[in-house]
Amino acid sequence: MEINIIEDKKNKMVFEIKGEDHTLPNALTKELWGINGVKVAAYGIDHPLMGSPKLVIETDSSVEPRKALKSAVSSLQKKNADLLEKFKKAAK
């Protein structure tokens, strides 16, 4: 996975995640919507076979886009760890 930052301003960040499909950006946007101060969280893929997801995060002045993204990633990591633990218990 390679991340290219396209735009990085005080209240807006646009970046591309090379080598990913809809799975990761969809989960990230869902988590971002749950963070206070996030006004826009969306992604798009220019071409379904050859394109890479581009994510847009816009915030109000209460949170910076990078901090919101870090928070969303941390939340996803925790949820995935919980899911893995539950799966391990159920698979015994």
C-alpha positions as CSV (number, residue, x, y, z in Angstrom):
1,M,0.0,0.0,0.0
2,E,1.3,3.4,-0.9
3,I,-0.3,6.7,0.2
4,N,0.1,9.9,-1.9
5,I,-1.0,13.2,-0.4
6,I,-2.6,15.3,-3.1
7,E,-3.8,18.2,-0.9
8,D,-3.0,19.0,2.7
9,K,-4.6,22.2,4.1
10,K,-5.7,23.3,7.5
11,N,-9.3,22.0,7.1
12,K,-9.0,19.7,4.0
13,M,-7.0,16.7,3.1
14,V,-7.1,14.7,-0.2
15,F,-5.0,11.6,-0.6
16,E,-4.7,8.5,-2.7
17,I,-4.3,4.9,-1.5
18,K,-2.5,2.9,-4.2
19,G,-3.1,-0.8,-4.3
20,E,-6.4,-0.8,-2.5
21,D,-10.0,-1.4,-3.6
22,H,-13.2,-0.2,-1.9
23,T,-12.7,-2.1,1.3
24,L,-10.3,0.2,3.2
25,P,-11.6,3.6,2.1
26,N,-15.2,2.6,2.7
27,A,-14.3,1.6,6.3
28,L,-12.3,4.8,6.8
29,T,-15.0,7.1,5.6
30,K,-17.5,5.3,7.9
31,E,-15.3,5.8,10.9
32,L,-14.5,9.4,9.9
33,W,-18.2,10.3,9.9
34,G,-18.3,9.3,13.6
35,I,-15.7,11.9,14.6
36,N,-16.8,15.3,15.8
37,G,-15.7,18.1,13.6
38,V,-15.6,16.1,10.4
39,K,-17.8,17.8,7.8
40,V,-17.0,15.7,4.7
41,A,-15.6,12.2,4.5
42,A,-15.8,10.6,1.1
43,Y,-13.8,8.6,-1.5
44,G,-14.0,7.9,-5.2
45,I,-12.2,5.7,-7.7
46,D,-11.7,7.1,-11.2
47,H,-11.6,3.8,-13.0
48,P,-12.9,0.5,-11.5
49,L,-10.1,-1.6,-12.8
50,M,-7.1,0.7,-12.8
51,G,-7.9,3.5,-10.5
52,S,-6.8,4.0,-6.9
53,P,-9.2,5.4,-4.2
54,K,-8.9,9.1,-3.5
55,L,-10.2,10.2,-0.1
56,V,-11.4,13.6,0.9
57,I,-11.6,14.8,4.5
58,E,-12.9,18.2,5.4
59,T,-13.3,19.4,8.9
60,D,-14.4,22.4,10.9
61,S,-11.8,24.2,13.0
62,S,-12.2,21.9,16.0
63,V,-10.1,19.1,14.5
64,E,-7.4,18.8,11.9
65,P,-7.9,16.3,9.0
66,R,-4.8,14.3,9.9
67,K,-5.8,13.9,13.5
68,A,-9.3,12.8,12.4
69,L,-7.7,10.2,10.1
70,K,-5.4,9.0,12.8
71,S,-8.4,8.6,15.1
72,A,-10.4,6.7,12.5
73,V,-7.5,4.3,11.9
74,S,-7.0,3.7,15.6
75,S,-10.7,3.0,15.9
76,L,-10.6,0.5,13.0
77,Q,-7.6,-1.2,14.5
78,K,-9.4,-1.7,17.8
79,K,-12.5,-3.0,16.1
80,N,-10.4,-5.5,14.1
81,A,-8.6,-6.7,17.1
82,D,-11.9,-7.2,18.9
83,L,-13.3,-9.1,16.0
84,L,-10.2,-11.3,15.7
85,E,-10.4,-12.2,19.4
86,K,-14.1,-13.1,19.1
87,F,-13.4,-15.2,16.1
88,K,-10.6,-17.0,17.9
89,K,-12.9,-17.8,20.8
90,A,-15.7,-19.0,18.5
91,A,-13.3,-21.1,16.4
92,K,-12.0,-23.2,19.3
